[in-house]
Amino acid sequence: MAKWTPKHEAPEPLEGPVVATITGGTIVWFVLFLVQLPFYGWFDDHGHLWWLWTCLAGGGLGLIGIWYVRKRDAAIKRDAALRSAPAE
C-alpha cells in the first residue's frame, strides 16, 4: 500500500466561528419550520409532510450542536489558558 502513503504532513485544522455557524444554521432550520407550518394541510395532502418534520428535526439537532460546540469551545479556551499559565 505504498502508493497510498501521504507524501507530506497534513495541515492543521482550520478554526473559525463554530458557535456562530451552528447557531445560524439552527435558526435557519427553525425559520424554515415556522414558514412551512401554515401549509401543514398542503404538505399532508401531497405526501410532503416529512419536509416539515425534517426542519423541526434539524432545529432540534442544531440545539444539541450548539450545546456541544459551546462546551468544546470552552474546553479549548481552558486548555489554552492552562498552557499559557507559568508553571509554579
DSSP file (Angstrom, degrees, kcal/mol; ACC not computed):
  #  RESIDUE AA STRUCTURE BP1 BP2  ACC     N-H-->O    O-->H-N    N-H-->O    O-->H-N    TCO  KAPPA ALPHA  PHI   PSI    X-CA   Y-CA   Z-CA
    1    1 A M    >         0   0    0      0, 0.0     3,-1.6     0, 0.0     4,-0.3   0.000 360.0 360.0 360.0  26.3    0.0    0.0    0.0
    2    2 A A  G >   +     0   0    0      1,-0.3     3,-1.2     2,-0.2     0, 0.0   0.784 360.0  66.6 -62.5 -26.5    2.9    2.3   -0.5
    3    3 A K  G 3  S+     0   0    0      1,-0.3    -1,-0.3     3,-0.0     0, 0.0   0.716  99.8  50.9 -70.9 -17.0    1.0    4.2   -3.2
    4    4 A W  G <  S+     0   0    0     -3,-1.6    -1,-0.3     2,-0.1    -2,-0.2   0.386  81.1 116.0 -98.6   2.8   -1.5    5.5   -0.5
    5    5 A T  S <  S-     0   0    0     -3,-1.2     2,-0.0    -4,-0.3    -3,-0.0  -0.569  74.0-113.9 -72.9 128.5    1.2    6.7    1.8
    6    6 A P        -     0   0    0      0, 0.0    -1,-0.1     0, 0.0    -2,-0.1  -0.364  17.9-155.3 -64.8 142.2    1.0   10.5    2.2
    7    7 A K  S    S+     0   0    0      2,-0.1     2,-0.3    -2,-0.0    -2,-0.0   0.533  74.6  31.8 -95.2  -8.5    4.0   12.4    0.8
    8    8 A H  S    S-     0   0    0      0, 0.0     2,-0.2     0, 0.0    -1,-0.0  -0.950  91.8 -89.4-144.5 164.7    3.5   15.4    3.1
    9    9 A E        -     0   0    0     -2,-0.3    -2,-0.1     1,-0.1     0, 0.0  -0.485  47.1-107.2 -76.7 143.9    2.3   16.3    6.5
   10   10 A A        -     0   0    0     -2,-0.2    -1,-0.1     1,-0.1     2,-0.0  -0.428  37.5-113.2 -69.1 142.1   -1.3   17.1    7.0
   11   11 A P        -     0   0    0      0, 0.0    -1,-0.1     0, 0.0     3,-0.1  -0.302  37.2 -90.8 -72.0 161.2   -2.1   20.8    7.6
   12   12 A E        -     0   0    0      1,-0.1     2,-0.0    -2,-0.0     0, 0.0  -0.410  51.5 -98.6 -66.5 146.1   -3.5   22.0   10.9
   13   13 A P        -     0   0    0      0, 0.0     2,-0.3     0, 0.0    -1,-0.1  -0.371  38.6-113.4 -66.5 147.2   -7.3   22.1   11.0
   14   14 A L        -     0   0    0     -3,-0.1     2,-0.5    -2,-0.0     0, 0.0  -0.624  26.1-155.5 -81.5 137.9   -8.9   25.4   10.4
   15   15 A E        +     0   0    0     -2,-0.3    -1,-0.0     2,-0.0     0, 0.0  -0.954  24.1 155.5-113.4 133.1  -10.8   27.0   13.3
   16   16 A G        -     0   0    0     -2,-0.5     2,-2.3     0, 0.0     3,-0.2  -0.623  61.2 -52.6-135.6-164.1  -13.5   29.5   12.7
   17   17 A P     >  +     0   0    0      0, 0.0     4,-2.2     0, 0.0     5,-0.2  -0.466  64.6 163.7 -77.4  73.4  -16.6   30.9   14.4
   18   18 A V  H  >  +     0   0    0     -2,-2.3     4,-2.6     1,-0.2     5,-0.3   0.899  69.4  50.3 -63.8 -44.3  -18.0   27.5   15.0
   19   19 A V  H  > S+     0   0    0     -3,-0.2     4,-2.4     1,-0.2    -1,-0.2   0.923 112.8  47.1 -62.4 -44.1  -20.6   28.5   17.6
   20   20 A A  H  > S+     0   0    0      2,-0.2     4,-2.5     1,-0.2    -1,-0.2   0.883 112.0  51.1 -64.9 -38.4  -21.9   31.3   15.4
   21   21 A T  H  X S+     0   0    0     -4,-2.2     4,-2.3     2,-0.2    -2,-0.2   0.936 113.0  43.6 -65.0 -47.0  -22.1   29.0   12.4
   22   22 A I  H  X S+     0   0    0     -4,-2.6     4,-2.2     2,-0.2    -2,-0.2   0.890 114.2  51.0 -66.8 -39.3  -24.0   26.3   14.2
   23   23 A T  H  X S+     0   0    0     -4,-2.4     4,-2.3    -5,-0.3    -2,-0.2   0.925 110.6  49.3 -63.7 -44.5  -26.3   28.9   15.8
   24   24 A G  H  X S+     0   0    0     -4,-2.5     4,-2.1     1,-0.2    -2,-0.2   0.914 111.4  48.6 -60.5 -44.1  -27.0   30.4   12.4
   25   25 A G  H  X S+     0   0    0     -4,-2.3     4,-2.1     1,-0.2    -1,-0.2   0.884 110.2  51.7 -63.9 -38.5  -27.8   27.1   10.9
   26   26 A T  H  X S+     0   0    0     -4,-2.2     4,-2.2     2,-0.2    -2,-0.2   0.907 108.7  50.6 -64.9 -42.1  -30.1   26.2   13.8
   27   27 A I  H  X S+     0   0    0     -4,-2.3     4,-2.7     1,-0.2    -1,-0.2   0.910 108.5  52.8 -61.9 -41.9  -32.0   29.4   13.4
   28   28 A V  H  X S+     0   0    0     -4,-2.1     4,-2.6     2,-0.2    -2,-0.2   0.923 108.4  50.1 -60.4 -44.4  -32.4   28.7    9.6
   29   29 A W  H  X S+     0   0    0     -4,-2.1     4,-2.0     1,-0.2    30,-0.2   0.925 112.9  46.0 -60.5 -44.9  -33.9   25.3   10.4
   30   30 A F  H  X S+     0   0    0     -4,-2.2     4,-2.5     2,-0.2    -1,-0.2   0.888 112.0  51.1 -67.3 -38.0  -36.4   26.7   12.9
   31   31 A V  H  X S+     0   0    0     -4,-2.7     4,-2.6     2,-0.2     5,-0.2   0.924 109.4  50.9 -63.8 -43.3  -37.3   29.6   10.5
   32   32 A L  H  X S+     0   0    0     -4,-2.6     4,-1.8     1,-0.2    -2,-0.2   0.897 110.3  50.2 -60.1 -39.8  -37.9   27.0    7.7
   33   33 A F  H  X S+     0   0    0     -4,-2.0     4,-1.5    22,-0.2    -2,-0.2   0.945 112.4  46.1 -61.6 -48.4  -40.1   25.0   10.0
   34   34 A L  H  < S+     0   0    0     -4,-2.5    -2,-0.2     1,-0.2    -1,-0.2   0.853 111.0  52.5 -65.7 -35.3  -42.2   28.1   11.0
   35   35 A V  H  < S+     0   0    0     -4,-2.6    -1,-0.2     1,-0.2    -2,-0.2   0.870 114.1  43.0 -67.2 -36.3  -42.5   29.3    7.4
   36   36 A Q  H >< S+     0   0    0     -4,-1.8     3,-1.6    -5,-0.2    -2,-0.2   0.691  92.9  84.6 -83.1 -19.5  -43.9   25.8    6.4
   37   37 A L  G >< S+     0   0    0     -4,-1.5     3,-1.6     1,-0.3    -1,-0.2   0.856  83.9  56.0 -56.6 -41.7  -46.2   25.4    9.4
   38   38 A P  G 3  S+     0   0    0      0, 0.0     3,-0.3     0, 0.0    -1,-0.3   0.744 105.2  55.3 -63.5 -18.7  -49.1   27.3    7.9
   39   39 A F  G <>  +     0   0    0     -3,-1.6     4,-2.5     1,-0.2     5,-0.2   0.091  69.5 122.1 -99.4  22.7  -49.0   25.0    4.9
   40   40 A Y  H <> S+     0   0    0     -3,-1.6     4,-2.5     1,-0.2    -1,-0.2   0.897  73.7  50.5 -51.5 -47.0  -49.4   21.8    7.0
   41   41 A G  H  > S+     0   0    0     -3,-0.3     4,-2.6     2,-0.2    -1,-0.2   0.897 110.0  49.3 -61.4 -42.3  -52.5   20.7    5.2
   42   42 A W  H  > S+     0   0    0      2,-0.2     4,-1.9     1,-0.2     6,-0.2   0.929 112.0  48.1 -64.4 -44.9  -51.0   21.1    1.7
   43   43 A F  H  <>S+     0   0    0     -4,-2.5     5,-2.7     1,-0.2     6,-0.6   0.908 113.0  49.0 -61.3 -40.9  -47.9   19.2    2.7
   44   44 A D  H ><5S+     0   0    0     -4,-2.5     3,-0.8    -5,-0.2    -2,-0.2   0.911 110.7  49.9 -65.2 -42.8  -50.1   16.4    4.2
   45   45 A D  H 3<5S+     0   0    0     -4,-2.6    -1,-0.2     1,-0.2    -2,-0.2   0.827 115.7  42.5 -64.9 -32.6  -52.3   16.3    1.1
   46   46 A H  T 3<5S-     0   0    0     -4,-1.9    -1,-0.2    -5,-0.2    -2,-0.2   0.350 113.5-111.1 -99.6   5.3  -49.4   15.9   -1.2
   47   47 A G  T < 5S+     0   0    0     -3,-0.8     3,-0.2    -4,-0.5    -3,-0.2   0.751  87.1 113.7  75.2  23.2  -47.3   13.5    0.8
   48   48 A H    >>< +     0   0    0     -5,-2.7     3,-1.7    -6,-0.2     4,-0.6   0.046  27.1 118.4-113.7  25.2  -44.6   16.0    1.7
   49   49 A L  H >>  +     0   0    0     -6,-0.6     4,-1.6     1,-0.3     3,-0.6   0.765  64.3  72.3 -63.4 -24.2  -45.2   16.3    5.4
   50   50 A W  H 3> S+     0   0    0      1,-0.2     4,-2.3    -3,-0.2    -1,-0.3   0.767  85.7  66.5 -63.4 -24.4  -41.7   15.0    6.0
   51   51 A W  H <> S+     0   0    0     -3,-1.7     4,-1.7     2,-0.2    -1,-0.2   0.934 102.3  46.8 -60.0 -44.9  -40.4   18.3    4.8
   52   52 A L  H <X S+     0   0    0     -3,-0.6     4,-1.8    -4,-0.6    -2,-0.2   0.933 114.7  45.0 -62.0 -48.1  -41.9   20.0    7.9
   53   53 A W  H  X S+     0   0    0     -4,-1.6     4,-2.5     1,-0.2    -1,-0.2   0.784 107.6  59.1 -71.5 -26.8  -40.6   17.4   10.3
   54   54 A T  H  X S+     0   0    0     -4,-2.3     4,-2.5     2,-0.2    -1,-0.2   0.916 106.5  47.9 -65.1 -42.1  -37.2   17.4    8.7
   55   55 A C  H  X S+     0   0    0     -4,-1.7     4,-2.2     2,-0.2    -2,-0.2   0.902 112.5  48.6 -64.9 -40.5  -36.9   21.2    9.5
   56   56 A L  H  X S+     0   0    0     -4,-1.8     4,-2.5     2,-0.2    -2,-0.2   0.914 112.3  48.3 -65.9 -41.3  -38.0   20.6   13.1
   57   57 A A  H  X S+     0   0    0     -4,-2.5     4,-2.9     2,-0.2     5,-0.3   0.896 109.8  53.1 -64.7 -39.6  -35.5   17.8   13.5
   58   58 A G  H  X S+     0   0    0     -4,-2.5     4,-1.8     1,-0.2    -2,-0.2   0.900 110.6  47.1 -61.3 -41.1  -32.8   20.0   12.0
   59   59 A G  H  X S+     0   0    0     -4,-2.2     4,-1.7   -30,-0.2    -2,-0.2   0.910 113.1  48.5 -66.1 -42.3  -33.6   22.7   14.5
   60   60 A G  H  X S+     0   0    0     -4,-2.5     4,-1.5     1,-0.2    -2,-0.2   0.918 113.3  46.1 -64.0 -44.1  -33.6   20.2   17.4
   61   61 A L  H  X S+     0   0    0     -4,-2.9     4,-2.3     1,-0.2    -1,-0.2   0.838 107.8  59.0 -67.8 -31.3  -30.3   18.6   16.4
   62   62 A G  H  X S+     0   0    0     -4,-1.8     4,-2.6    -5,-0.3    -1,-0.2   0.873 101.0  54.7 -63.3 -36.9  -28.9   22.1   16.0
   63   63 A L  H  X S+     0   0    0     -4,-1.7     4,-2.1     2,-0.2    -1,-0.2   0.905 109.1  47.7 -62.9 -40.3  -29.7   22.8   19.7
   64   64 A I  H  X S+     0   0    0     -4,-1.5     4,-2.5     1,-0.2    -2,-0.2   0.906 111.3  52.0 -63.9 -40.5  -27.7   19.8   20.6
   65   65 A G  H  X S+     0   0    0     -4,-2.3     4,-2.9     2,-0.2     5,-0.3   0.885 107.0  51.7 -63.1 -39.8  -25.0   21.0   18.3
   66   66 A I  H  X S+     0   0    0     -4,-2.6     4,-2.1     2,-0.2     5,-0.2   0.938 110.9  48.1 -62.4 -45.9  -24.9   24.5   19.9
   67   67 A W  H  X S+     0   0    0     -4,-2.1     4,-2.0     1,-0.2    -2,-0.2   0.931 114.1  47.8 -58.4 -45.5  -24.6   22.8   23.3
   68   68 A Y  H  X S+     0   0    0     -4,-2.5     4,-2.4     1,-0.2    -2,-0.2   0.934 113.1  44.8 -63.9 -48.8  -21.7   20.6   22.0
   69   69 A V  H  X S+     0   0    0     -4,-2.9     4,-2.7     1,-0.2    -1,-0.2   0.817 110.9  54.4 -72.3 -27.8  -19.7   23.3   20.3
   70   70 A R  H  X S+     0   0    0     -4,-2.1     4,-2.3    -5,-0.3    -1,-0.2   0.924 111.0  46.0 -67.0 -42.7  -20.0   25.7   23.2
   71   71 A K  H  X S+     0   0    0     -4,-2.0     4,-2.3    -5,-0.2    -2,-0.2   0.920 114.4  48.6 -62.5 -43.2  -18.6   23.0   25.5
   72   72 A R  H  X S+     0   0    0     -4,-2.4     4,-2.4     2,-0.2    -2,-0.2   0.919 111.2  49.3 -63.1 -45.1  -15.9   22.3   23.0
   73   73 A D  H  X S+     0   0    0     -4,-2.7     4,-2.3     1,-0.2    -1,-0.2   0.901 111.3  49.4 -62.2 -41.7  -15.0   26.0   22.6
   74   74 A A  H  X S+     0   0    0     -4,-2.3     4,-2.5     1,-0.2    -1,-0.2   0.900 110.9  50.2 -64.2 -40.3  -14.9   26.4   26.4
   75   75 A A  H  X S+     0   0    0     -4,-2.3     4,-2.4     2,-0.2    -2,-0.2   0.891 110.2  49.9 -65.9 -39.4  -12.6   23.3   26.7
   76   76 A I  H  X S+     0   0    0     -4,-2.4     4,-2.3     2,-0.2    -2,-0.2   0.922 113.1  46.1 -64.5 -43.9  -10.2   24.7   24.0
   77   77 A K  H  X S+     0   0    0     -4,-2.3     4,-2.2     2,-0.2    -2,-0.2   0.890 112.1  51.2 -66.5 -38.8  -10.0   28.1   25.7
   78   78 A R  H  X S+     0   0    0     -4,-2.5     4,-2.2     2,-0.2    -2,-0.2   0.917 111.2  48.0 -63.3 -43.4   -9.5   26.4   29.1
   79   79 A D  H  X S+     0   0    0     -4,-2.4     4,-2.2     1,-0.2    -2,-0.2   0.899 110.7  51.0 -64.9 -40.7   -6.7   24.3   27.7
   80   80 A A  H  X S+     0   0    0     -4,-2.3     4,-1.8     1,-0.2    -1,-0.2   0.892 110.1  50.2 -64.4 -38.5   -5.1   27.3   26.0
   81   81 A A  H  X S+     0   0    0     -4,-2.2     4,-1.0     1,-0.2    -2,-0.2   0.895 110.7  49.2 -66.7 -39.5   -5.2   29.2   29.3
   82   82 A L  H  < S+     0   0    0     -4,-2.2     3,-0.2     1,-0.2    -2,-0.2   0.884 111.3  49.7 -66.4 -38.3   -3.6   26.3   31.2
   83   83 A R  H  < S+     0   0    0     -4,-2.2    -1,-0.2     1,-0.2    -2,-0.2   0.836 112.8  46.3 -69.8 -32.4   -0.8   26.0   28.6
   84   84 A S  H  < S+     0   0    0     -4,-1.8    -1,-0.2    -5,-0.2    -2,-0.2   0.622  89.9 100.6 -87.3 -11.8    0.0   29.7   28.7
   85   85 A A  S  < S-     0   0    0     -4,-1.0     2,-0.1    -3,-0.2    -3,-0.0  -0.506  84.0-107.4 -72.3 139.5    0.0   29.9   32.5
   86   86 A P        -     0   0    0      0, 0.0     2,-0.2     0, 0.0    -1,-0.1  -0.421  33.7-113.7 -68.0 140.6    3.5   29.9   34.0
   87   87 A A              0   0    0      1,-0.1    -4,-0.0    -2,-0.1    -3,-0.0  -0.542 360.0 360.0 -74.3 136.4    4.5   26.7   35.8
   88   88 A E              0   0    0     -2,-0.2    -1,-0.1     0, 0.0     0, 0.0   0.409 360.0 360.0-104.2 360.0    5.0   27.1   39.5
